[in-house]
Amino acid sequence: MSIGTFTVRPLDPLKDAELLHRWVTDPKAAFWMMQDAELQDVEREYTRIAAHEHHHAYLGLHDGEPAFLMETYDPRYVELVGLYEPEPGDVGMHFLVAPTDRPIHGFTRAVITAVMEELFADPRTRRVVVEPDVRNKAVHALNEAVGFVAAQEIDKPEKRALLSFCTRDRFFDRHSPAARGVAV
């Protein structure tokens, strides 16, 4: 069963700020840590990211409609500096699925799979790195489902995080047609 088509485009910090503000302040986005953000705070944060050489934000579309936020970063310079030993080809990732009144079964897993496919479409990406809050059990289960392996808990300034990695081979082993039970 297909959930639909996923695409991404670069985020426009000013044009997309109102939409993002609704998403990041929604109660379901508590682990995004922007619950009390004003619209100007969201504009400022995503303008900062847009200007950053090693951090990027993208708006994810589902069948052409905004549905998720994806951020990528180089962990040698952003988020994880000094907290682990980066390897060549490491790419950091955050994602946030938009709140909805009409949930679709399997949607969040389809989003994280699409995000991973987008990251691994770049042949330079060898491993995706994530650092979700240790209390975010739902995202840990999603991460494991797409191939992440938890490495260790680390202390970041804003949270205690579970550092996890997913290699290109592990992701594609889990998401090849044969692994999904599809005849090739």
C-alpha positions as CSV (number, residue, x, y, z in Angstrom):
1,M,0.0,0.0,0.0
2,S,1.4,3.4,-1.0
3,I,1.0,6.3,1.3
4,G,1.8,8.8,-1.4
5,T,4.7,10.8,-2.8
6,F,7.2,12.6,-0.7
7,T,9.5,15.4,-1.9
8,V,11.5,18.1,-0.2
9,R,12.4,21.7,-1.0
10,P,14.6,24.2,0.8
11,L,12.8,25.9,3.6
12,D,12.1,29.6,3.1
13,P,12.5,31.1,6.6
14,L,10.2,34.0,6.1
15,K,7.6,32.5,3.8
16,D,7.3,29.2,5.8
17,A,7.7,30.7,9.3
18,E,3.9,30.9,10.1
19,L,3.4,27.2,9.1
20,L,6.5,26.1,11.1
21,H,5.4,28.1,14.1
22,R,2.1,26.1,14.2
23,W,4.0,22.9,14.0
24,V,6.8,23.5,16.5
25,T,4.5,25.0,19.2
26,D,2.0,22.1,18.9
27,P,1.9,20.0,22.1
28,K,2.9,16.9,20.0
29,A,6.2,18.7,19.2
30,A,7.3,19.0,22.8
31,F,10.7,17.4,22.1
32,W,11.4,20.1,19.4
33,M,11.8,22.4,22.4
34,M,10.1,25.4,20.9
35,Q,6.7,25.3,22.7
36,D,6.9,28.9,23.9
37,A,8.4,30.3,20.6
38,E,6.8,33.4,19.1
39,L,6.6,33.7,15.3
40,Q,9.6,36.0,15.3
41,D,11.6,33.4,17.2
42,V,10.9,30.8,14.5
43,E,11.8,33.3,11.7
44,R,15.0,34.1,13.5
45,E,16.0,30.5,14.1
46,Y,15.3,29.4,10.5
47,T,17.0,32.5,9.1
48,R,20.0,31.5,11.2
49,I,19.9,28.0,9.8
50,A,19.5,29.2,6.2
51,A,22.7,31.3,6.6
52,H,24.7,28.5,8.2
53,E,27.2,26.7,6.0
54,H,26.8,23.4,7.9
55,H,23.1,23.3,8.9
56,H,20.1,23.2,6.4
57,A,16.4,23.0,6.7
58,Y,13.9,21.6,4.2
59,L,10.1,21.6,4.0
60,G,8.8,18.1,3.3
61,L,5.8,17.7,1.1
62,H,3.3,14.8,0.9
63,D,1.6,14.7,-2.5
64,G,2.6,18.4,-2.9
65,E,1.3,19.6,0.5
66,P,3.5,20.7,3.5
67,A,3.8,17.7,5.9
68,F,7.1,17.6,7.6
69,L,10.3,19.5,8.4
70,M,13.7,18.0,7.8
71,E,17.0,19.4,9.0
72,T,20.5,18.2,8.1
73,Y,23.8,19.2,9.7
74,D,27.4,18.4,9.6
75,P,28.1,17.0,13.1
76,R,31.8,18.1,12.9
77,Y,30.5,21.7,13.2
78,V,27.0,21.7,14.6
79,E,25.1,19.9,17.4
80,L,27.6,17.2,18.3
81,V,31.0,19.0,18.4
82,G,33.1,17.3,21.0
83,L,30.4,14.8,21.9
84,Y,31.6,11.9,19.7
85,E,34.2,11.2,17.0
86,P,32.7,12.0,13.6
87,E,33.5,9.7,10.7
88,P,33.8,10.8,7.0
89,G,30.4,10.8,5.5
90,D,28.5,11.4,8.7
91,V,25.3,13.6,8.3
92,G,23.2,14.7,11.2
93,M,19.4,14.7,10.9
94,H,16.3,16.0,12.7
95,F,12.7,15.6,11.4
96,L,9.3,16.7,12.6
97,V,6.0,15.5,11.2
98,A,3.3,18.2,11.0
99,P,0.4,17.8,13.5
100,T,-2.8,16.7,11.9
101,D,-6.5,16.0,12.7
102,R,-6.5,13.2,10.2
103,P,-3.7,10.8,11.0
104,I,-2.7,8.2,8.4
105,H,-1.5,4.8,9.7
106,G,2.2,4.4,9.0
107,F,2.7,8.0,7.9
108,T,5.5,8.9,10.4
109,R,7.4,5.8,9.4
110,A,7.0,6.6,5.7
111,V,8.3,10.1,6.4
112,I,11.4,9.0,8.2
113,T,12.0,6.4,5.4
114,A,11.7,9.2,2.8
115,V,14.0,11.4,4.8
116,M,16.6,8.6,5.0
117,E,16.3,8.0,1.2
118,E,16.8,11.7,0.6
119,L,20.0,11.7,2.8
120,F,21.4,8.6,1.2
121,A,20.7,9.9,-2.3
122,D,23.9,11.8,-1.8
123,P,26.7,9.3,-2.4
124,R,28.9,11.1,0.1
125,T,26.5,10.2,3.0
126,R,27.8,7.0,4.6
127,R,26.1,7.2,8.0
128,V,23.2,9.2,9.4
129,V,23.5,10.5,13.0
130,V,20.7,11.4,15.3
131,E,20.5,12.6,18.9
132,P,16.9,12.5,20.2
133,D,16.0,13.1,23.8
134,V,16.4,9.9,25.8
135,R,12.7,10.2,26.9
136,N,11.4,10.2,23.3
137,K,10.6,6.5,23.2
138,A,8.4,6.9,20.1
139,V,11.2,8.2,18.0
140,H,13.6,5.6,19.3
141,A,11.3,2.9,18.0
142,L,11.0,4.7,14.6
143,N,14.8,5.1,14.4
144,E,15.3,1.4,15.2
145,A,12.7,0.4,12.6
146,V,14.6,2.2,9.8
147,G,18.0,0.8,10.8
148,F,19.4,3.1,13.5
149,V,21.6,1.5,16.2
150,A,21.8,3.2,19.6
151,A,25.4,3.9,20.6
152,Q,25.3,5.8,23.9
153,E,23.6,8.5,25.9
154,I,25.3,11.9,25.7
155,D,24.7,15.1,27.5
156,K,24.0,18.1,25.3
157,P,23.4,21.6,26.7
158,E,19.6,21.3,26.2
159,K,19.0,17.6,26.9
160,R,20.2,14.1,27.6
161,A,20.3,12.5,24.2
162,L,20.5,9.0,22.7
163,L,23.3,9.1,20.1
164,S,22.4,6.6,17.3
165,F,23.7,5.8,13.9
166,C,22.4,4.2,10.7
167,T,24.8,3.2,8.0
168,R,23.9,3.2,4.3
169,D,24.2,-0.6,4.1
170,R,22.0,-1.1,7.2
171,F,19.3,1.2,5.8
172,F,19.2,-0.4,2.4
173,D,19.4,-3.9,3.8
174,R,16.2,-3.1,5.7
175,H,14.5,-1.2,2.8
176,S,15.5,-3.3,-0.2
177,P,12.6,-4.8,-2.2
178,A,13.5,-8.3,-0.9
179,A,13.6,-7.1,2.8
180,R,10.1,-5.7,2.3
181,G,8.8,-9.0,0.8
182,V,8.6,-7.6,-2.7
183,A,9.6,-9.9,-5.6
184,V,12.5,-8.6,-7.6
